[in-house]
Amino acid sequence: MPAPAFVPRAPKDPQYPLWGRTLLLVEDSRFASDALRLMCLRSGGRLRRAETMAAARVHLRLYLPDVVLIDLGL
């Protein structure tokens, strides 16, 4: 049986549920990106941002994020 694709990591502190996680956000709105970045920082996570799908592909060649959020209206 294959191993699960996603294995959650336990946060070091429940106050920081995204501790050690990296999120890639594909979003063309700077306002929305900044708001999500602040939420990630407060939760212990890191946020990388790409404005287009082409830029997201470049990010994915260099980094392996734990989560990818895509703006469906993009």
C-alpha positions as CSV (number, residue, x, y, z in Angstrom):
1,M,0.0,0.0,0.0
2,P,1.5,3.4,-0.9
3,A,2.3,6.0,1.7
4,P,-0.2,8.9,2.1
5,A,0.7,11.9,0.0
6,F,0.1,14.3,3.0
7,V,1.4,13.7,6.5
8,P,0.5,16.5,8.8
9,R,3.2,17.9,11.1
10,A,2.2,18.7,14.6
11,P,2.6,22.4,15.6
12,K,5.1,23.1,18.4
13,D,2.5,25.3,20.0
14,P,-1.3,25.2,19.4
15,Q,-1.2,29.0,19.1
16,Y,0.8,28.6,15.9
17,P,-1.1,26.0,13.8
18,L,0.9,26.7,10.6
19,W,4.3,26.3,12.3
20,G,6.9,25.4,9.8
21,R,4.5,25.3,6.8
22,T,4.9,27.1,3.6
23,L,2.0,28.3,1.5
24,L,2.1,29.3,-2.1
25,L,-0.6,31.8,-3.0
26,V,-1.5,32.5,-6.6
27,E,-3.3,35.8,-6.3
28,D,-3.3,39.0,-8.4
29,S,-4.7,41.2,-5.6
30,R,-2.0,42.7,-3.5
31,F,-4.5,43.6,-0.8
32,A,-5.7,40.0,-0.5
33,S,-2.2,38.7,-0.5
34,D,-1.0,41.0,2.2
35,A,-4.0,40.1,4.4
36,L,-3.3,36.4,4.0
37,R,0.5,37.0,4.7
38,L,-0.4,38.6,8.0
39,M,-2.6,35.7,9.0
40,C,0.1,33.2,8.0
41,L,2.7,35.1,10.0
42,R,0.5,35.2,13.1
43,S,-0.1,31.5,12.7
44,G,3.6,30.6,12.3
45,G,3.6,30.0,8.6
46,R,5.4,31.4,5.6
47,L,3.7,32.7,2.5
48,R,5.1,32.8,-1.0
49,R,3.1,34.8,-3.6
50,A,2.8,34.5,-7.4
51,E,0.6,36.8,-9.4
52,T,0.1,34.5,-12.4
53,M,0.0,30.7,-13.0
54,A,3.2,31.1,-15.0
55,A,4.9,32.6,-12.0
56,A,3.5,29.9,-9.8
57,R,5.1,27.2,-12.1
58,V,8.5,28.9,-11.6
59,H,7.9,28.9,-7.8
60,L,7.0,25.2,-7.9
61,R,10.2,24.4,-9.7
62,L,12.2,26.0,-6.9
63,Y,10.1,25.3,-3.8
64,L,7.8,22.6,-2.5
65,P,5.1,24.3,-0.6
66,D,2.9,22.4,1.9
67,V,-0.3,24.2,0.6
68,V,-1.1,25.9,-2.7
69,L,-4.0,28.4,-2.7
70,I,-5.3,29.5,-6.1
71,D,-7.5,32.5,-6.8
72,L,-10.3,30.9,-8.8
73,G,-11.1,34.2,-10.5
74,L,-7.6,34.5,-11.8
